[in-house]
Amino acid sequence: MNDIVLNALASVADPATGAPLNRSDRIDGADLRDGVATLVLKPGGADEDAGALRQAIQAALTAHPEIERARVIIEASLSAKAPKPAKSEAAAPKAPAKAVIAVASGKGGVGKSTTAANLAAACVKMGLSVGLMDADVYGPSAPRIFGLTGAPGLQKTDGGIEPLEAHGVKLVSMGFLVGERDPVVWRGPMVTGAIRQFLTEVNWGDLDVLIIDMPPGTGDAQLAIAQSAPISGVVIVSTPQTLALDDARKAVALFDRTAIPILGIVENMSFFLCPSCGEGTEIFGRGGARAEAELLGVPFLGEIPLHPELREASDEGRLVASGDGPVAKAFHRAASGMLHALEGAHRPAPEIVFED
Ligand SMILES: Nc1ncnc2c1ncn2[C@@H]1O[C@H](COP(=O)(O)OP(=O)(O)OP(=O)(O)O)[C@@H](O)[C@H]1O
């Protein structure tokens, strides 16, 4: 708990008791980083005017000279109804796997596709039957990561669309439809159509886990997929920099709004792992994503080091997580945490509201 943030709350009254908010037991988290304060409050009473409370907190926090911006997160009561998914029962296609896990990021280039592919490989190592749907319409990179760039693409048979297979993972990719280098601007409905086709017409077989590599960002395309696929939970990938974490927060909020459980946050490129001496160097600072996960009340799934082998492997169509080295182990830990979180993912996600 950050004392500056707590002290700045002295003038705000707890609506339930009238006592100063900083002396009530409502506060679940208080953080201050780079002039941005984040306050997490436990759920209030049913008749609480959350908007007025947020406004009062915003005003009190930003009046402090060390606080430039403030975010207020009010958790939803677990007894309250989860936010209604926008999808209707009739619109949701039948799940093609026991669990469908989306891997998402608030911004591009944080290693979302690398993480999705290696989480899939880690699940294969655990003996699960695994599929991966590369839904990143803006930059489908799964064909390259899985070493399938020269592959003939998807074949349609009488029985449906046959997925390709590499490293024990069944794979379909927008890249097989549009080509990795084609400039494509796909609109929400087109994405949804392709996703629906991938979900309903592909012969996935009997999958334990289907991983969806989402397009990066938190716009219409992501929302369309979140609403049209039967997603059991989402893993958010972020790098440790404040800007990436800001975007990761937006991704958490997007999925919360569609009532999709957040299985956790993976921090990629956490530290540089020297391939020669094995020593770790914290280039961007460390612990940001872990602190963020704690603040948002979601599991932290672990740190993936920045390691040249990961980039080389991706370019050569190898998956590091199929092996046993330190980077592979980091992915295995993240995959175990992800599957563990999936088991308890049936409670309603907290309502998270961001205000700048
Ligand atoms: N931990 C890492 N260590 C070294 N290189 C990495 C690591 N993670 C990702 N990379 C490399 O960074 C580049 C971007 O990774 P990737 O394509 O997975 O990002 P992305 O978030 O999916 O990007 P986009 O969403 O914009 O397609 C790739 O060249 C990848 O090999």
The ligand as a Tripos MOL2 file, in Angstrom:
@<TRIPOS>MOLECULE
LIG
   31    33     1     0     0
SMALL
NO_CHARGES

@<TRIPOS>ATOM
      1 N1         11.2400  -13.4040  -24.4960 N.pl3     1 LIG1
      2 C1         11.7200  -13.1340  -25.7140 C.ar      1 LIG1
      3 N2         13.0550  -13.1580  -25.9500 N.ar      1 LIG1
      4 C2         13.5460  -12.8470  -27.1890 C.ar      1 LIG1
      5 N3         12.7960  -12.5280  -28.2420 N.ar      1 LIG1
      6 C3         11.4480  -12.5020  -28.0630 C.ar      1 LIG1
      7 C4         10.8370  -12.8120  -26.8080 C.ar      1 LIG1
      8 N4          9.5030  -12.7220  -26.9550 N.ar      1 LIG1
      9 C5          9.2760  -12.3750  -28.2370 C.ar      1 LIG1
     10 N5         10.4330  -12.2360  -28.9010 N.ar      1 LIG1
     11 C6         10.6080  -11.8290  -30.3000 C.3       1 LIG1
     12 O1          9.9770  -10.5540  -30.4230 O.3       1 LIG1
     13 C7          9.3090  -10.4460  -31.6810 C.3       1 LIG1
     14 C8          7.8290  -10.1510  -31.4490 C.3       1 LIG1
     15 O2          7.2540  -11.2860  -30.8380 O.3       1 LIG1
     16 P1          5.7700  -11.7660  -31.2110 P.3       1 LIG1
     17 O3          5.5690  -11.8290  -32.6890 O.co2     1 LIG1
     18 O4          5.4880  -12.9790  -30.4150 O.co2     1 LIG1
     19 O5          4.9720  -10.5250  -30.6260 O.3       1 LIG1
     20 P2          3.4300  -10.2150  -30.6840 P.3       1 LIG1
     21 O6          3.1040   -9.5360  -29.3900 O.co2     1 LIG1
     22 O7          2.6540  -11.4130  -31.0500 O.co2     1 LIG1
     23 O8          3.4120   -9.1700  -31.8460 O.3       1 LIG1
     24 P3          2.1430   -8.7560  -32.7290 P.3       1 LIG1
     25 O9          0.9740   -8.9330  -31.8530 O.co2     1 LIG1
     26 O10         2.4570   -7.3320  -33.0720 O.co2     1 LIG1
     27 O11         2.1190   -9.7080  -33.8840 O.co2     1 LIG1
     28 C9          9.5620  -11.7460  -32.4100 C.3       1 LIG1
     29 O12        10.6880  -11.6020  -33.2310 O.3       1 LIG1
     30 C10         9.8920  -12.7370  -31.2750 C.3       1 LIG1
     31 O13        10.7270  -13.7970  -31.7020 O.3       1 LIG1
@<TRIPOS>BOND
     1     1     2 1
     2     2     3 ar
     3     2     7 ar
     4     3     4 ar
     5     4     5 ar
     6     5     6 ar
     7     6     7 ar
     8     6    10 ar
     9     7     8 ar
    10     8     9 ar
    11     9    10 ar
    12    10    11 1
    13    11    12 1
    14    11    30 1
    15    12    13 1
    16    13    14 1
    17    13    28 1
    18    14    15 1
    19    15    16 1
    20    16    17 2
    21    16    18 1
    22    16    19 1
    23    19    20 1
    24    20    21 2
    25    20    22 1
    26    20    23 1
    27    23    24 1
    28    24    25 2
    29    24    26 1
    30    24    27 1
    31    28    29 1
    32    28    30 1
    33    30    31 1
@<TRIPOS>SUBSTRUCTURE
     1 LIG1         1 GROUP 0 **** ****
